[in-house]
């Protein structure tokens, strides 16, 4: 429906998902693909503490927000260190 109305500020929304098999090395690979090849605007609902920790510095360095992190680690609430870590579920 949003895309039918021209998207958000003229930009259509495309949901892209790559399987990381819940493995941090694969998460790094797939996250780089999302950011560098797919040109993702943001990461929505990344799953897991070990996988999210494996990319958090890279994602923040690239200035890509992570919204609704689904993980138990309290580190994701440290918005001074990881200011683009978004809202933690």
Secondary structure, 3 states (H helix, E strand, C coil): CCHHHCCECCECCCCCCCCCCCCHHHHHHHHHHHHHHCCCCEEECCECHHHHHCCHHHHHHCCCEEECEECCCHHHHCCCCCCCCCCEC
